[in-house]
């Protein structure tokens, strides 16, 4: 197996380990089968095949992850942070708060200069471990929340599937613009491919706003090109 392919497989496997707890068993089985079929191809599976599975997996799990995030924000936006703080020793907790730990995300804090300067290596390790443990605690906590609030989950899923359809339709609309002018087709298709990659389980999500801006930009560009002819 080639090195880049092996790295992509590792990314895929990592993403699958972190699928949302809202994902139904039949969807999990569908993803597992795609991955098994991919691995069965061995060296015949090139990078493109791996990325296709990453995108297909992401499209399956996307609405369930969005529903999970919405439920988390609605009921428990501060719960994971509270768990993190409770996992710290009192002295470390005080220093954590003194450097702004209650005011920014843990992601921002651990990448800041003040985190490096004000905490000892042992304290930094303790905060990072506390954050990781809080994440696992939150997953278990949310599993119970999801199980106990099926009606809310259903409502969130309806909304998430509708938003996914809007995003897919917008990307299709952008892709259709590539058929208008062959001179601009490669540029438009390149942007479409980039946005579709946003479905991948290992990539940041594309947003509807971003796609709509691209549509507006290319509509204006194509109109200007046509007027120059």
C-alpha positions in Angstrom: 0.0 0.0 0.0 1.4 3.4 -1.0 2.4 5.9 1.8 -0.2 8.5 0.8 -2.9 5.9 0.5 -2.0 4.5 3.9 -2.2 8.0 5.4 -5.6 8.5 3.9 -6.8 5.2 5.2 -5.6 6.2 8.7 -7.6 9.5 8.3 -10.7 7.5 7.3 -10.4 5.1 10.2 -9.8 8.0 12.7 -13.0 9.7 11.4 -15.0 6.5 11.7 -13.9 6.2 15.3 -15.5 9.6 16.0 -18.8 9.2 14.2 -21.7 10.9 16.1 -23.7 8.8 18.6 -26.8 9.8 16.7 -25.8 7.6 13.8 -28.2 4.7 13.4 -26.9 1.1 13.3 -27.9 0.6 9.7 -25.9 3.7 8.6 -22.9 2.4 10.6 -23.1 -0.9 8.8 -23.3 0.8 5.5 -20.1 2.8 6.2 -18.4 -0.3 7.6 -19.2 -2.2 4.4 -17.8 0.6 2.2 -14.6 0.6 4.2 -14.3 -3.2 4.1 -14.9 -3.2 0.3 -12.2 -0.6 -0.1 -9.6 -2.5 2.0 -10.4 -5.7 0.0 -9.1 -3.9 -3.1 -5.7 -3.6 -1.6 -3.2 -1.8 -3.8 -5.9 -1.5 -6.5 -7.6 1.2 -4.4 -5.9 4.4 -5.4 -6.1 7.7 -3.5 -9.2 8.7 -5.5 -11.0 5.6 -4.3 -10.1 6.3 -0.7 -11.3 9.9 -1.0 -14.5 8.7 -2.6 -15.2 6.6 0.5 -14.3 9.5 2.8 -16.7 11.7 1.0 -19.5 9.1 0.9 -19.0 8.4 4.6 -19.1 12.1 5.3 -22.4 12.6 3.4 -24.0 9.7 5.3 -22.9 11.0 8.7 -23.3 14.8 8.1 -27.0 15.2 9.1 -26.6 13.0 12.1 -23.5 15.0 13.2 -25.4 18.3 12.7 -28.3 17.1 14.7 -25.9 16.0 17.5 -24.2 19.3 17.5 -27.5 21.2 17.6 -28.7 19.1 20.5 -25.4 19.6 22.3 -25.6 23.4 21.9 -29.2 23.6 22.9 -28.9 21.7 26.2 -25.3 21.4 27.2 -23.1 24.0 25.6 -21.1 24.5 28.8 -21.2 20.9 30.0 -18.0 19.7 28.4 -16.1 22.8 29.7 -17.4 22.1 33.2 -16.2 18.5 32.9 -12.8 19.7 31.8 -12.5 22.0 34.8 -13.6 19.3 37.2 -10.9 17.0 35.8 -8.2 19.5 36.8 -6.4 19.7 40.2 -7.6 22.8 42.1 -4.2 24.6 41.6 -4.2 23.9 37.9 -7.9 24.9 37.6 -7.1 28.3 39.1 -4.3 28.9 36.7 -6.4 27.7 33.8 -9.1 30.3 34.7 -6.5 33.0 35.3 -5.2 32.7 31.8 -8.7 32.9 30.3 -9.7 29.3 30.2 -13.3 30.2 30.8 -13.4 32.8 28.0 -12.1 31.0 24.9 -12.3 27.5 23.5 -9.8 24.9 24.6 -8.6 24.7 21.0 -7.7 28.4 21.0 -6.2 28.3 24.5 -3.8 25.4 23.9 -2.5 27.2 20.8 -1.9 30.5 22.5 1.4 32.0 23.7 0.0 32.5 27.2 -0.8 28.8 27.5 2.9 28.0 26.8 4.2 30.8 29.0 2.0 30.6 32.1 1.7 26.9 32.6 4.4 24.4 33.3 4.8 21.4 30.9 3.1 19.2 33.5 0.2 21.6 33.8 -0.2 21.9 30.0 -0.2 18.1 29.8 -2.8 18.0 32.6 -5.1 20.4 30.8 -4.8 18.5 27.5 -5.6 15.2 29.2 -8.5 16.8 31.1 -9.8 18.1 27.8 -9.6 14.7 26.1 -11.3 13.0 29.0 -14.0 15.6 29.1 -14.6 14.9 25.4 -15.1 11.2 26.1 -17.3 12.0 29.1 -19.4 14.3 27.0 -20.0 11.7 24.4 -21.3 9.3 27.0 -23.4 12.1 28.5 -24.9 13.0 25.1 -25.7 9.4 24.4 -28.1 9.5 27.3 -29.5 12.9 26.3 -30.1 11.6 22.7 -31.8 8.4 24.0 -34.0 10.3 26.4 -35.1 13.0 23.9 -36.1 11.1 20.7 -38.6 13.8 19.6 -36.0 16.5 19.7 -33.6 14.3 17.8 -36.2 13.7 15.1 -36.8 17.4 14.7 -33.1 18.1 14.5 -32.6 15.4 11.9 -35.5 16.8 9.7 -33.8 20.2 9.8 -30.3 18.7 9.1 -31.5 16.7 6.1 -33.2 19.8 4.7 -30.0 21.8 5.1 -28.0 19.0 3.5 -30.3 19.0 0.5 -30.0 22.8 0.2 -26.2 22.5 0.2 -26.2 19.7 -2.4 -28.5 21.7 -4.7 -26.4 24.8 -4.4 -23.2 22.8 -5.3 -25.1 21.3 -8.3 -26.2 24.8 -9.4 -22.6 26.0 -9.3 -21.5 22.9 -11.3 -24.0 23.7 -13.9 -22.3 27.0 -14.5 -19.3 25.1 -15.8 -21.3 24.2 -18.9 -21.8 27.8 -20.0 -18.3 28.9 -21.0 -15.6 26.3 -21.8 -12.9 28.9 -21.0 -14.1 29.1 -17.4 -15.1 25.5 -17.0 -11.9 24.2 -15.4 -11.9 27.0 -12.8 -15.5 26.4 -11.9 -15.2 22.7 -11.8 -12.1 23.0 -9.7 -14.1 25.0 -7.1 -16.9 22.5 -7.3 -14.5 19.6 -6.6 -13.1 21.5 -3.7 -16.5 22.1 -2.2 -17.5 18.5 -2.7 -14.4 17.5 -0.8 -15.9 19.3 2.1 -18.2 16.4 2.5 -15.2 14.2 3.4 -15.1 12.9 6.9 -11.6 14.4 7.3 -12.2 17.9 5.9 -13.9 21.1 7.2 -17.5 21.4 6.2 -18.5 23.6 3.2 -21.2 26.1 4.1 -24.2 27.1 2.1 -23.1 30.7 2.4 -19.7 29.9 0.8 -21.3 28.1 -2.1 -23.8 30.9 -2.7 -20.9 33.4 -2.8 -19.2 31.3 -5.4 -22.4 31.1 -7.5 -22.8 34.8 -7.4 -19.2 35.4 -8.3 -19.2 33.0 -11.3 -22.6 34.3 -12.5 -21.2 37.8 -12.6 -17.9 36.6 -14.2 -19.7 34.7 -16.9 -22.1 37.6 -17.6 -19.1 39.9 -18.0 -17.4 37.5 -20.3 -20.5 37.2 -22.5 -20.8 41.0 -22.7 -17.3 41.3 -24.0 -17.9 38.9 -26.9 
